[in-house]
Amino acid sequence: MENLFMPTRVIYGKSAVQENASVFKEFGKNCLIVTGGSGAKKSGALSDAQAALESVGVGYSVFDRISANPLLSVCYEAGKIARKVNADFILGIGGGSALDSAKAIAIFAANPDLAPADIYKRVYNNAPLKVALIGTTAGTGSEVTGVSVLTNDETGRKKSISGPDCYPAVSLCDYTYTCSMPYEITVSTALDAFAHAVEGYFTPKATGIIDLWAEKCIPEIYNALCVMYETKTVPDEKLRDCLYKGSLYAGLVINTCGTAFPHPLGYVLTENYGVPHGKACAAFFPAFFERAQKFSPVKAEKLCSLCCAESDEIIEVVSNLAGIDIKITDAQAEEYSQRWAESVPKNFVSSPGSLTREEAKEILASL
């Protein structure tokens, strides 16, 4: 049985923001723009959004303190500021961190009695403010998912929230905003999109339409990865377009299927070694694809066919682009794996052949 739910309006194409400014009027007269320190400005997305808002008479304030792996406390503070400036909706502009933060901020803004960590309980009285998103990277697919990944200040660990209340009302997707990304960020975000598509493709929920979406984007993203691997340069505009579309298709895949074990294992590398999220997930692609070949051989063969490459070649491209040079000892692997001692994550269960905590520990130690 297929059960798909993605209640977000997606507007894709050049000048999507400028030509659809009227959409902002649907959400109110004032908004809080949520961004990071530079990406929204360098891409031109922030100035385009400000001009679009002004053209339809919507006021705005800017909160530009979102960092990579956004902190729960920062989102909580932004929620208070949204109330202070009487924001009717939240406009997130940037990469996955800014877009994910916008979803959480919308919840905090509408619920002044909610303590920061209470957001994980997913119980509150008021519906979140409406959220509009403008992406500037091609990786997370946050534009089309009901998921927000936040870093808990107390534990230092990344943890997600998800649900119908986390979907943006509209996402304005202009791939030209991704053209300002430097090589390393382009690589990491592309690896993230590839991980989403591939991991979701091998979950039990991937059937029918989901398979079509995955099989549409996997070869396109892989082709772009090969070009970057071979040339060591940023993609041209045509490949930028393919990567952004690919990240959205991959987002649609994980919106229904979720991710597999490379994601929670990747959090270990991000939290403890500062590895960017996409590269951290890609570090575990070899172990993941080995299990995929063992437990889902038909789909594994189909993936190689889609990419027009042998498995060793795909692993070489992904692993070299990830560029992980970290050795985790058995003792460290045991320590890191304690986070899964009480309950096995659903990402483990949905992985090929499922995955136990002991197997996760072994994969970490064999990195």
N, C-alpha and C positions, 0 to 999 in steps of 0.2 A: 504494500500500500504506500502510495506517495502522499505526503502531507507537507505542502509548501506554503510558506507565509512570509511575505516581504512587502509590507504596506507603505513603502517609500516611493515617492515620485522621483524618477531619475531623469534629468535633462542633460544630454551629452552632446558636446560639440564645441567648436571654436565660438568664442563670444557668448557662451551660455549664460554668463552672469549679466552682461550688458543687455542682451536681448530678452531677458526674462526678469527684469527688475520688478515687474508688477507682482511677481509671486510673493515678494517680501511683505507687501501690503496686506496679504491674507492673514498674517500672523500678529499684526498689531502696529503700534505707532513708534515703538522704541525697542532697541535690542542691545544686548551685550555681545560684542565681537570677541571671540576667544581665539587667541593665536599663540604661537611660540615667539621667540625673540627675533627671528630674521626670515625664516622661510616664506611666510605670507607676504612680507615686503619685497624680498628679492624676486619672487615669482611674478609680482604685479597683481596678485589676487586680492591683496588687501586694498590697494588703491581702486581697483575695479569695483570691489564690493562697496566701498565707501561712496563712490560716485553713483552706483546703482541705488543705494539706499537714499541718498540725497535727492536723486531724480524723482523718487516717488514719495518724498516727504516723510521718510522713516528716520527718526533720530537714532543715534548710537553712541556707546562708550566702548573703549577698547581695553581688554585685559590681555596683556601679552607676556604673561609669566609662566606659560606652559613649557615644560621641559620634556626631554625624552623620558619614557617610563614615568608618566605623570603621577605626582604624589596626591594621595587622597586629601591631605590637608590643604593643598593649593586649590583643588577643586571645591572644597568646602568654603574656603575664603572667597573664591570667585562667586559662589552661590550667594553669599552675603552681599557682595558688591552688586550683583544683579538685582537683588531686592532694593538696595539703596538707590540705584539709578532708575528704578521702576521699569525694568526690562519686561517686555511682553513675550520676547522669545530670545533664544540663543543662536548666534551665528558662529559656527566653528570653521576656521580657515587654517589649513596647514596639512601636515602629515597625520598619521594615525593617532599620535599622541594628542594633538589638538582636537581632532574629531571625536576621539573617545572621551576626552575631558568634557567637551561640550554636552555630551549626553548625561554625564554625572552632574555637571553644574546645573543643568535644567531641573534635575531632581532636587538638589539642595536648595535651589532658588525658590521652588514652590513649597518647600517643607522646612520652615525655620526651626522647628523643634527637633529636627533630625540631627543626631550626633554623627560625626564623620564615619565611624565604623559601622553605624547602623544601616548604612546604605547596602551593606552585604546581606542584611536580613531580608531585604526586599519587601518591607512592610512600612507603609507611610500613608498619610491621609489624603494628600492632594496629588492630582495628576501633574507630571512634570510640565514645564513650559515647552512649547513647540521648539523644535531644533531644525535649523537649516545648516547644510554643510557644503563647503567648497574645498575639494581636495587639491593638494599640491605635490603629492607623491603617488607612486603607483605600486602599492604594496599591500596595505592592510585590508582593503575592501570595506573599511568602516562605513563608507558611504551607503552600503546596502545591507548592513547587518544590525541586529538588535543586541550588540555586544559592546561593552566598554571595559578595557583592561586598565586597572589602576594599581599603583604601588602603595601598599600599606605602610605608613610611616613607622608603626610600632615594630613590625616584623621585617621590614625591608623586602618583603616578597610581593611578587605580582599576583594579582587575583582579579578575576573578571566578574562583572555582573551582566546579566542578560535578561531579556524578557520583552514583551510587546511594548512596554513603556520606554524602551531604549532605542527604538527606531527613529531615525530622523524623519521629519515630515517631507523634506525635499532635499535632494543632493544635486548640486549644479557642478557638472563634471567637464572641465575644459582641459584637455591634455597638454595644451601649450604651457600651462602653469608648471608642469613637471620638467620643462626644458631647462630650468635653472638649477636642477639638482646636479651636484658634482658626481664624479664617477663612483666613488665608494658608496655614497648614499643610494645612487641609482642601482648599484649591484645588490646592496643589502635589501632594499625594498622589493626588487625583482625576485630575489631568493625567497622572500616572505610570501609573495604572491604564488610562486611555484610550489612552496610548501603547502599553502592552503589548498591549491587545486589537487595536488598529488595525495596529500593526507586524506582530504575529504573523499577523493575518488575511491579509496580503499576501505572506507567505512561501510558498515552494513546498510546504511541509509542511502547510499549512492546507487540509485537505479533510475531508469527512464530519463526524465528531463535533467536530473542532476548529472548523469553520465554525459548527456549532450553538452551541458555547460562545461564540464571538466575537459571533455575531449575537444572542445572548441578552443579553450585557452591554454592547455598544457603545451601543445606544440608551438604556439605563438610566443609564449613566455620563454620556453626553452631555446627557441631560435634567437631571441634577443640576448639570452644569457651566453649563447655560443659566440655571437658577434662581439660581445663585450670581453669574453674570455680570450678571443683571438686577437682583437685589435687593441685592447686595453684603453679604449676611448669610450666616451659617452655615446649613446645611440643618436641617430639622426631623428628628424621630426617624425618620419613615418614609423620608426620603431618605438618612439615615445607614445604614439597613438596606440600601437599594438599592445604595449606594456600596460597602459592605463586601462584600456578595454579588458585586457587579460586579468588585471587585478580586480576589476568589478565582477567579471564572470567567476573568478576564484572566490570572491566574497559571497556570491550567490550560492556557491557550493558549500562553503562552511556555514552559511547561515542556516542551512537545513541539516548538514551532516556533522558540523563541528570539526575539530582537528584531532590528530592522533598524537602518539607519545613524543615526537620531536618537539612539540610546543612546550609541554611542562618540563621536559629535560632542558630545553633551550633556556627556560627561565633561570635555571641554575647558572648557566654561563653568563647571562646578562646581569644577574644580581651579584655574582661573586667575582666576575672577571671583566665586567664592563663590555662584553661582546654585544654589538648591535643585534637587535631581535632577529632580523632576517637571516643573518649569518649564523646566529646561535641555533636556529632551527635547522639550517642547512647542514650544520656539523653532524647531525644525527641522521641525515638522509641515507648514507650507506647502510647503517644498521636497519633503518626502516625498510629500504627497498629489498634488502636481503630477506626480511620476514615476508614482504609482499610476494616475492618470487616463490617462497616456500608455501605460504598459506593461500595466496590468490594468484596462482601461476597464469591463468588465462588473462586476467586484467594486467598483470605485470608485462606479459608479452605484448598486449595491446598498447600499453604505454610506450614501450620501446618502438613499436611500429609507428605510433603517432609522431614520435620524436625523430624517426628515421635514424636511429642509433642503437648500438648495442648497450646493454646495461653498464658495462665497464666504462664506456665512453661518457654516458650520462653522469655516472658517479664521479668520474674524473673532472668534468666541467663544474659540477656543483661543488665538489669538495675544494677544488682549487680556488674558485671564486670566494668560497667561505673563508679560506685561509686561516683556519684555526690551528694554533700551535700551543696547545694547553695539555698538560699531563695531570690527570686526576688520580691520586693514589687510592688504594683500596679503602684506607681509613676515611679519606675525604668523601669517597663515593658512599660509604656507609652513613656518614654524617648527613650528606645532602639528601639521601633517600629516606631519611627519617620523616620528612615532611609528608610522605605517603604511607606512613606506618599505620595510621588509624583508618584510612579509607583509600581505596584504589580509585584514582581519578577516572572519570568517564572517558578521557582521552586514551587511557590505557586499554579500557574495555573495548573500545571501538577500533583499536589497532589490529592489523592482521595477526590472527592467532591469539589476540588479546595480549596482555603484558602484565607480569607480576612486579611487585616492588623489588624482588630479588633480581629479576631480569633487568629492570631499570638500573639498578646499582651496577650490574655487570657491564651494561652499555656505557655508563658514565666512566667506569674504571678502564674501559678499553678505548676511550677516545684517543 
